Amino acid sequence: MNDFFEMLGAITRRRKTGGGSPFASVKTTEKWLKNLHADSDYDMHHALVEGLERFNAENEIATLTRMKSLMKLEEAGLPLQARIVEQYVRNQATFRLARQALWRESWVFWSLLAEAWLCMLKQAYRNPASVELKPFAAEIATRAMRYAGRVMRWDYHQARHPAASAWRRVNKIYRLIERDGFSTRTVQIGGQSTHCAREYTLIVLTGLVHPLGYRAREIESIARLLEDYEPLPLPATVPQRDVHTHLVDLSLSEGAAVLESEWVQGRRLRYLALGPLVDHLKSLDQTATTIDSGLTRQIASLIERGGIRRGRQRTNRFGRVWVATGMAGILSVLARSDSPKGNPALEPWMLRDESAEGMGFVLSEPAALPHGRLIAVSWDPSENVWQLLAIRWDREEGGQHLVGTQRLSRHPKRVEIHYEADVPGVSREPAWAVFLPMTHTDQGASNLLLPQSHYRLGAPLMLRDGDVVYRLRLGEVQEGHEGWLRVGMDVVGREQFAAAA
């Protein structure tokens, strides 16, 4: 009988530790790694990949012990991964089937590590039980960033563009860690010193090089060139005309692009000084011995031009449009105002060009249009179809006054907002706001434009759109527009107006 109860006790203990998980503690993880026996690096690597897959599938709450177990798996896997990648690059010219198998094996390894560290980072910030992980935010985030970048690089090996969600992920990670002041905190990965800002810059630089079509050996050579360059330029928050050459918008699902005339400073805009790197790559071309002749010159040229921006080409499109400037005029036209001739809020502007991100205009004479000023644009106001844009730059060229704008919404809507009586510290007077809905062509989430007097982070807000009342929770400020704030939001409920009243 005693043996029976001892057996039950052993079963219970196994269940409490995750059903006999080999990663329940650092010791069990080390024991599992010691028992990994295989006939080749590939078989050993495959067994480790299966272990990472099991680690992620357990979906356990993140703890310091679990983080240390993951670091043990990482420590054992990185040398194996390096040898697998070496075989993969070496086999490009001959063994096609082996090449594909090795690519997949490497890609799965990077993907599983990226997923594991990203889940660890999310729980470190969202789960109160994981407060012990918060001091290790820099360690976790740098690894999540590094391996997310490796996954994107392996997409290039297959001539695939990294998904928009991949860019959104790395931009969010960098934004989070920069906010908390950990972006340049040094950590050790695979015996090398690095930090989150450095890993993010390497991802951005690889995106600028746009290595679709390069051979595997060339892609890895490019990566080593960028990793070996010191001092690597890091993202800056304040633009300097004589220093910075490229811009990245952390609110978008894309990488960096050449600055051109976009010298506006924004909360989510970061600037990179890539001139010294371009000069360095050009100088290497004169003495290239270990890499293909001309490769460094091609890389320098791609970075200098700002990469291949397939989604940003502007199309010449001339014609008159009707424009309302400032929030008073915008609210007026969104309220189904009269025809343009009878509406003093509207001005005729000449359209110069258009892209998926915005419009360019030619004005007959200079106007006081500060950067960030909001405008509503329509080809025919009688149809009540408007787009909302923000002015980003203006300049004189050939006697003409040029204005560049960024599109914020294709279908803005005027809505009424108010707070309930139990929300302290905010204006309870109803006010007009502008809802900026997300469409299938937009990237990101829906936003709300509201007066600064009606904003409070995290506060519940009532929004009425026709006969429907939405309950919102206000998020972070995306940008300020002359006393108005563009903020993120979450919809927590909706009901018919009669029921809400």
C-alpha positions as CSV (number, residue, x, y, z in Angstrom):
1,M,0.0,0.0,0.0
2,N,2.8,2.4,0.8
3,D,4.3,1.7,-2.6
4,F,0.9,2.6,-4.2
5,F,0.8,6.0,-2.4
6,E,4.4,6.7,-3.3
7,M,3.5,6.1,-6.9
8,L,0.5,8.5,-6.7
9,G,2.7,11.1,-5.1
10,A,5.3,10.8,-7.9
11,I,2.5,11.2,-10.5
12,T,1.2,14.3,-8.7
13,R,4.7,15.8,-8.6
14,R,5.2,15.2,-12.3
15,R,1.8,16.9,-13.0
16,K,2.7,19.9,-10.9
17,T,5.9,20.4,-12.8
18,G,4.2,20.5,-16.2
19,G,3.5,16.8,-16.8
20,G,7.1,15.8,-16.7
21,S,8.3,18.7,-18.9
22,P,12.1,18.5,-19.5
23,F,12.2,22.3,-19.2
24,A,10.5,22.6,-15.8
25,S,13.9,23.7,-14.3
26,V,17.4,24.5,-15.3
27,K,18.7,21.2,-14.1
28,T,16.1,19.2,-16.1
29,T,16.9,21.3,-19.2
30,E,20.6,20.6,-18.8
31,K,19.9,16.9,-18.3
32,W,17.7,16.9,-21.5
33,L,20.5,18.5,-23.5
34,K,23.1,16.0,-22.2
35,N,20.9,13.1,-23.4
36,L,20.7,14.5,-26.9
37,H,22.6,12.0,-29.0
38,A,22.7,12.0,-32.8
39,D,24.8,10.7,-35.6
40,S,25.2,14.2,-37.3
41,D,24.9,17.9,-36.7
42,Y,21.7,17.9,-38.7
43,D,20.1,15.2,-36.5
44,M,21.2,16.9,-33.3
45,H,19.9,20.2,-34.6
46,H,16.6,18.7,-35.6
47,A,16.2,17.2,-32.1
48,L,16.9,20.6,-30.6
49,V,14.4,22.2,-32.9
50,E,11.8,19.7,-31.7
51,G,12.7,20.7,-28.1
52,L,12.2,24.4,-28.9
53,E,8.8,23.5,-30.5
54,R,7.8,21.6,-27.3
55,F,9.0,24.5,-25.1
56,N,6.7,26.9,-27.0
57,A,3.8,24.4,-27.1
58,E,3.8,24.1,-23.3
59,N,2.5,27.7,-23.2
60,E,3.6,28.0,-19.6
61,I,3.6,31.3,-17.6
62,A,6.9,33.1,-18.1
63,T,9.2,32.9,-15.0
64,L,12.8,33.5,-14.3
65,T,13.4,29.8,-14.2
66,R,11.7,29.3,-17.6
67,M,13.8,32.1,-19.1
68,K,17.0,30.5,-17.8
69,S,15.9,27.2,-19.4
70,L,15.3,28.9,-22.7
71,M,18.8,30.5,-22.5
72,K,20.2,27.0,-22.0
73,L,18.5,25.8,-25.2
74,E,19.7,28.9,-27.0
75,E,23.3,28.4,-25.8
76,A,23.3,24.8,-27.0
77,G,21.6,25.6,-30.3
78,L,23.6,28.6,-31.6
79,P,26.8,26.7,-32.4
80,L,24.8,23.9,-34.1
81,Q,22.9,26.6,-36.0
82,A,26.1,28.2,-37.2
83,R,27.3,24.9,-38.6
84,I,24.0,24.2,-40.3
85,V,24.0,27.6,-41.9
86,E,27.6,27.0,-43.1
87,Q,26.5,23.7,-44.7
88,Y,23.5,25.5,-46.3
89,V,25.6,28.2,-47.8
90,R,28.2,25.7,-49.0
91,N,25.6,23.4,-50.7
92,Q,24.0,26.2,-52.8
93,A,25.7,25.2,-56.0
94,T,25.2,21.5,-55.8
95,F,22.7,19.7,-53.5
96,R,19.4,21.3,-54.2
97,L,17.4,19.0,-52.0
98,A,19.9,19.3,-49.1
99,R,19.9,23.1,-49.6
100,Q,16.2,23.4,-49.2
101,A,16.1,21.1,-46.1
102,L,18.9,23.1,-44.5
103,W,17.2,26.4,-45.2
104,R,14.0,25.1,-43.6
105,E,15.8,23.7,-40.6
106,S,17.5,27.1,-40.1
107,W,14.4,29.1,-40.6
108,V,12.4,27.0,-38.1
109,F,15.2,27.4,-35.5
110,W,15.1,31.2,-35.9
111,S,11.3,31.3,-35.9
112,L,11.0,29.2,-32.7
113,L,13.6,31.3,-30.9
114,A,11.9,34.5,-32.0
115,E,8.5,33.2,-30.9
116,A,9.8,32.0,-27.5
117,W,11.5,35.3,-26.7
118,L,8.6,37.5,-27.9
119,C,6.2,35.5,-25.7
120,M,8.6,36.0,-22.8
121,L,8.7,39.8,-23.5
122,K,5.0,40.1,-23.7
123,Q,4.5,38.3,-20.4
124,A,7.2,40.3,-18.7
125,Y,5.2,43.4,-19.4
126,R,1.6,42.2,-19.2
127,N,1.6,39.4,-16.6
128,P,1.8,40.7,-13.0
129,A,3.1,37.3,-11.9
130,S,6.2,37.8,-14.1
131,V,7.4,40.9,-12.3
132,E,10.7,39.0,-11.7
133,L,11.4,39.2,-15.4
134,K,11.1,43.0,-15.7
135,P,14.8,43.6,-14.7
136,F,15.7,41.3,-17.7
137,A,13.7,43.3,-20.2
138,A,16.8,44.3,-22.2
139,E,18.1,40.7,-22.3
140,I,14.7,39.4,-23.5
141,A,13.9,42.2,-26.0
142,T,17.4,42.1,-27.6
143,R,17.0,38.4,-28.2
144,A,13.4,38.8,-29.5
145,M,14.7,41.5,-31.9
146,R,17.7,39.6,-33.0
147,Y,15.8,36.4,-33.9
148,A,12.9,38.3,-35.5
149,G,15.6,39.8,-37.7
150,R,17.0,36.4,-38.6
151,V,13.6,35.2,-39.7
152,M,13.3,38.2,-42.0
153,R,16.7,37.6,-43.4
154,W,15.8,33.9,-44.1
155,D,12.8,35.2,-46.0
156,Y,15.2,37.1,-48.3
157,H,17.0,33.8,-48.9
158,Q,13.8,32.5,-50.5
159,A,13.3,35.8,-52.5
160,R,10.4,36.7,-50.3
161,H,9.5,40.1,-48.8
162,P,9.2,40.0,-45.1
163,A,5.6,40.4,-44.1
164,A,4.3,43.7,-42.9
165,S,3.5,42.0,-39.6
166,A,7.3,41.3,-39.2
167,W,8.2,45.0,-39.6
168,R,5.3,45.9,-37.2
169,R,6.7,43.5,-34.7
170,V,10.3,44.8,-34.7
171,N,9.1,48.4,-34.7
172,K,6.9,47.8,-31.7
173,I,9.7,46.0,-29.8
174,Y,12.1,48.8,-30.4
175,R,9.5,51.4,-29.4
176,L,8.8,49.6,-26.2
177,I,12.4,49.2,-25.1
178,E,13.5,52.7,-26.2
179,R,10.6,54.1,-24.1
180,D,11.9,52.3,-21.0
181,G,15.5,53.3,-21.6
182,F,16.9,49.8,-22.3
183,S,17.6,50.2,-26.0
184,T,21.4,50.5,-25.7
185,R,21.9,48.3,-22.6
186,T,24.6,45.7,-23.5
187,V,23.8,42.0,-23.4
188,Q,25.8,38.9,-24.4
189,I,24.4,36.6,-27.0
190,G,26.5,33.7,-28.3
191,G,29.6,35.3,-26.8
192,Q,29.1,38.6,-28.5
193,S,28.1,42.0,-27.1
194,T,25.1,43.7,-28.6
195,H,22.0,45.6,-27.7
196,C,18.5,46.2,-28.9
197,A,19.2,49.4,-30.9
198,R,22.1,47.7,-32.6
199,E,20.0,44.7,-33.6
200,Y,17.2,46.9,-34.8
201,T,19.6,49.0,-37.0
202,L,21.0,45.8,-38.6
203,I,17.4,44.8,-39.5
204,V,16.7,48.2,-41.0
205,L,20.0,48.2,-43.0
206,T,19.3,44.7,-44.4
207,G,15.9,46.0,-45.5
208,L,17.5,49.0,-47.3
209,V,19.9,46.7,-49.1
210,H,16.8,44.7,-50.3
211,P,18.7,41.5,-51.0
212,L,16.0,39.7,-53.0
213,G,17.7,37.9,-55.8
214,Y,21.1,37.7,-54.2
215,R,22.6,34.3,-53.6
216,A,22.7,32.8,-50.1
217,R,26.5,33.4,-49.9
218,E,26.0,37.0,-50.9
219,I,23.2,37.6,-48.4
220,E,25.3,36.2,-45.5
221,S,28.4,38.2,-46.7
222,I,26.3,41.4,-46.7
223,A,25.1,40.6,-43.2
224,R,28.7,40.1,-41.9
225,L,29.7,43.4,-43.6
226,L,27.0,45.3,-41.7
227,E,27.6,43.5,-38.4
228,D,31.4,44.2,-38.6
229,Y,31.0,48.0,-39.2
230,E,31.7,50.2,-36.3
231,P,30.5,52.5,-35.0
232,L,27.1,51.3,-36.3
233,P,24.7,54.3,-36.7
234,L,21.8,54.1,-34.2
235,P,18.3,55.7,-34.5
236,A,18.1,59.3,-33.3
237,T,14.9,61.2,-32.3
238,V,16.0,64.7,-33.5
239,P,16.9,65.2,-37.2
240,Q,20.1,67.0,-38.2
241,R,20.2,68.1,-41.8
242,D,24.0,67.8,-42.1
243,V,24.1,64.4,-40.4
244,H,21.1,62.2,-41.0
245,T,20.2,60.6,-44.3
246,H,17.4,58.2,-43.7
247,L,14.1,58.0,-41.8
248,V,12.1,55.2,-40.2
249,D,8.6,55.6,-38.9
250,L,8.0,53.3,-36.0
251,S,4.2,53.6,-36.3
252,L,4.3,52.0,-39.8
253,S,4.7,48.4,-40.9
254,E,7.8,49.0,-43.0
255,G,11.5,49.8,-42.7
256,A,13.6,53.0,-43.5
257,A,13.7,55.2,-46.5
258,V,15.9,58.0,-47.7
259,L,15.0,61.4,-46.2
260,E,14.7,63.6,-49.2
261,S,12.7,66.6,-48.0
262,E,10.9,64.9,-45.0
263,W,12.5,66.9,-42.2
264,V,9.6,66.9,-39.9
265,Q,10.2,65.8,-36.3
266,G,7.6,63.3,-34.9
267,R,7.1,61.2,-31.8
268,R,7.5,57.9,-33.8
269,L,10.1,59.1,-36.3
270,R,13.7,58.1,-36.0
271,Y,16.7,59.2,-38.1
272,L,19.8,57.4,-39.2
273,A,23.1,58.8,-40.4
274,L,24.2,56.3,-43.0
275,G,26.6,58.5,-44.9
276,P,29.8,57.1,-43.2
277,L,28.6,53.6,-43.8
278,V,28.0,54.3,-47.5
279,D,31.5,55.7,-47.8
280,H,33.0,52.7,-46.0
281,L,31.3,50.3,-48.4
282,K,32.5,52.2,-51.4
283,S,36.1,52.1,-50.1
284,L,35.8,48.3,-49.6
285,D,35.0,47.9,-53.3
286,Q,38.5,49.2,-54.2
287,T,40.2,46.4,-52.1
288,A,37.6,43.6,-52.3
289,T,39.2,40.2,-52.1
290,T,36.9,37.8,-50.2
291,I,33.6,38.9,-51.7
292,D,32.4,39.4,-55.2
293,S,33.8,42.4,-57.0
294,G,31.2,45.1,-57.1
295,L,29.0,43.8,-54.4
296,T,29.9,46.4,-51.8
297,R,29.4,49.1,-54.4
298,Q,25.9,47.7,-55.1
299,I,25.1,47.7,-51.4
300,A,26.3,51.3,-51.0
301,S,24.2,52.4,-54.0
302,L,21.1,50.7,-52.7
303,I,21.4,52.3,-49.3
304,E,22.3,55.7,-50.8
305,R,19.1,55.6,-52.9
306,G,17.0,54.5,-49.9
307,G,16.3,51.0,-51.0
308,I,13.8,49.8,-53.6
309,R,10.5,51.5,-52.4
310,R,7.9,49.7,-54.5
311,G,4.9,51.0,-52.5
312,R,5.9,54.6,-52.5
313,Q,6.1,55.7,-56.1
314,R,4.3,58.9,-56.8
315,T,2.0,59.2,-59.8
316,N,1.7,62.6,-61.5
317,R,-2.0,63.5,-61.2
318,F,-2.9,67.1,-62.0
319,G,-6.3,68.7,-61.3
320,R,-8.2,70.9,-58.9
321,V,-9.4,69.6,-55.5
322,W,-11.3,71.3,-52.7
323,V,-9.4,71.6,-49.4
324,A,-10.5,72.5,-45.9
325,T,-7.6,73.4,-43.6
326,G,-7.7,73.3,-39.8
327,M,-10.0,71.5,-37.5
328,A,-12.8,74.1,-37.7
329,G,-13.0,73.8,-41.4
330,I,-12.7,70.0,-41.4
331,L,-15.5,69.6,-38.9
332,S,-17.6,71.9,-41.0
333,V,-17.2,69.9,-44.2
334,L,-17.6,66.5,-42.5
335,A,-21.0,67.8,-41.3
336,R,-22.3,67.7,-44.9
337,S,-21.8,71.4,-45.6
338,D,-23.2,73.1,-48.7
339,S,-21.6,73.3,-52.1
340,P,-18.0,74.7,-52.4
341,K,-19.1,78.0,-53.8
342,G,-21.2,78.7,-50.7
343,N,-18.7,77.3,-48.2
344,P,-16.0,79.7,-47.2
345,A,-14.1,76.9,-45.4
346,L,-13.1,75.4,-48.8
347,E,-10.1,76.5,-51.0
348,P,-9.2,75.2,-54.5
349,W,-5.7,73.6,-54.5
350,M,-3.9,72.1,-57.5
351,L,-2.9,68.5,-57.1
352,R,0.6,67.7,-58.3
353,D,1.2,64.0,-57.5
354,E,-0.2,61.2,-55.4
355,S,1.0,58.0,-53.8
356,A,-0.4,55.3,-51.5
357,E,0.8,57.4,-48.5
358,G,-0.2,60.9,-49.4
359,M,-0.5,63.8,-51.9
360,G,1.6,66.7,-53.3
361,F,0.1,70.1,-54.1
362,V,1.2,73.2,-56.0
363,L,-0.1,76.5,-54.5
364,S,-0.2,79.7,-56.4
365,E,1.1,81.7,-53.5
366,P,2.8,80.9,-50.1
367,A,0.4,80.1,-47.3
368,A,0.9,79.8,-43.5
369,L,0.8,76.0,-43.3
370,P,2.8,74.7,-40.3
371,H,3.9,71.1,-40.4
372,G,1.3,68.9,-38.8
373,R,-1.6,71.1,-39.9
374,L,-4.6,68.9,-40.8
375,I,-6.5,69.2,-44.1
376,A,-9.5,67.5,-45.6
377,V,-9.5,66.9,-49.4
378,S,-12.3,66.1,-51.9
379,W,-12.6,66.1,-55.7
380,D,-16.3,66.8,-55.4
381,P,-17.6,68.1,-52.0
382,S,-21.2,67.5,-53.1
383,E,-20.5,63.7,-52.9
384,N,-19.3,64.2,-49.3
385,V,-16.3,61.9,-49.8
386,W,-13.3,63.3,-48.0
387,Q,-9.7,62.2,-47.1
388,L,-7.9,63.5,-44.1
389,L,-4.2,64.4,-44.5
390,A,-1.4,66.1,-42.5
391,I,1.1,68.5,-43.9
392,R,4.6,67.2,-43.7
393,W,6.8,69.5,-45.7
394,D,6.7,72.6,-47.9
395,R,9.3,74.3,-50.1
396,E,9.8,76.8,-52.9
397,E,10.8,75.4,-56.3
398,G,10.9,77.1,-59.6
399,G,8.7,80.0,-58.4
400,Q,6.1,77.5,-57.1
401,H,5.1,76.7,-53.6
402,L,5.0,72.9,-53.1
403,V,3.3,71.2,-50.2
404,G,3.6,67.5,-49.3
405,T,1.0,65.7,-47.1
406,Q,0.6,62.3,-45.5
407,R,-2.7,60.5,-45.7
408,L,-4.2,59.7,-42.2
409,S,-7.6,58.3,-43.3
410,R,-9.5,57.8,-46.5
411,H,-12.9,57.9,-44.7
412,P,-12.9,60.3,-41.7
413,K,-16.1,60.7,-39.9
414,R,-17.3,63.4,-37.5
415,V,-18.6,61.9,-34.3
416,E,-19.7,63.1,-30.9
417,I,-17.8,62.2,-27.7
418,H,-18.4,62.7,-24.0
419,Y,-17.3,61.2,-20.7
420,E,-19.6,59.8,-18.1
421,A,-20.1,61.6,-14.8
422,D,-17.8,59.3,-12.8
423,V,-14.6,60.1,-14.8
424,P,-12.6,62.7,-12.8
425,G,-10.2,65.3,-14.2
426,V,-11.6,65.7,-17.7
427,S,-14.1,68.0,-19.4
428,R,-17.6,66.4,-19.3
429,E,-19.0,68.7,-22.0
430,P,-19.9,66.8,-25.2
431,A,-17.6,67.7,-28.0
432,W,-17.0,66.9,-31.7
433,A,-14.2,64.5,-32.7
434,V,-13.1,62.8,-35.9
435,F,-12.9,59.1,-36.2
436,L,-10.2,57.8,-38.5
437,P,-11.2,54.2,-39.4
438,M,-8.7,51.7,-40.6
439,T,-9.3,50.4,-44.2
440,H,-8.0,47.3,-46.0
441,T,-5.3,49.6,-47.7
442,D,-4.1,51.1,-44.4
443,Q,-1.5,49.8,-42.0
444,G,-2.0,50.1,-38.3
445,A,-5.2,50.6,-36.3
446,S,-8.1,53.1,-36.2
447,N,-7.4,56.4,-34.5
448,L,-9.4,59.2,-33.0
449,L,-8.9,63.0,-33.3
450,L,-10.2,64.8,-30.2
451,P,-9.6,68.1,-28.4
452,Q,-6.7,68.1,-26.0
453,S,-9.1,69.0,-23.2
454,H,-10.9,65.7,-23.7
455,Y,-7.9,63.4,-23.5
456,R,-6.9,61.2,-20.6
457,L,-4.8,58.1,-21.1
458,G,-6.7,54.9,-20.4
459,A,-10.0,56.7,-19.7
460,P,-13.3,55.3,-20.9
461,L,-15.0,57.5,-23.4
462,M,-18.4,57.4,-25.1
463,L,-18.5,57.9,-28.8
464,R,-21.8,58.4,-30.7
465,D,-21.9,57.6,-34.5
466,G,-25.5,58.0,-35.7
467,D,-27.7,55.6,-33.7
468,V,-24.8,53.6,-32.3
469,V,-22.8,54.4,-29.1
470,Y,-19.4,52.9,-28.6
471,R,-17.5,52.6,-25.4
472,L,-13.8,53.3,-26.0
473,R,-10.6,53.1,-23.9
474,L,-8.2,55.8,-25.0
475,G,-4.6,54.8,-25.8
476,E,-1.4,56.6,-26.4
477,V,-1.1,59.9,-28.3
478,Q,0.2,59.4,-31.8
479,E,0.7,63.0,-32.7
480,G,-0.5,66.5,-31.7
481,H,-2.2,68.8,-34.3
482,E,-2.5,72.4,-33.1
483,G,-4.6,71.7,-29.9
484,W,-6.0,68.4,-31.2
485,L,-4.6,65.0,-30.4
486,R,-4.6,61.9,-32.6
487,V,-4.8,58.9,-30.3
488,G,-5.1,55.2,-30.4
489,M,-8.1,53.5,-28.9
490,D,-9.7,50.2,-28.1
491,V,-13.5,49.5,-28.5
492,V,-14.8,47.8,-25.4
493,G,-18.5,47.7,-26.2
494,R,-21.3,49.1,-28.4
495,E,-25.1,49.6,-28.1
496,Q,-27.9,51.4,-29.8
497,F,-28.4,55.0,-28.8
498,A,-31.9,54.5,-27.4
499,A,-30.7,51.8,-25.1
500,A,-27.6,53.8,-24.0
501,A,-29.8,56.8,-23.2
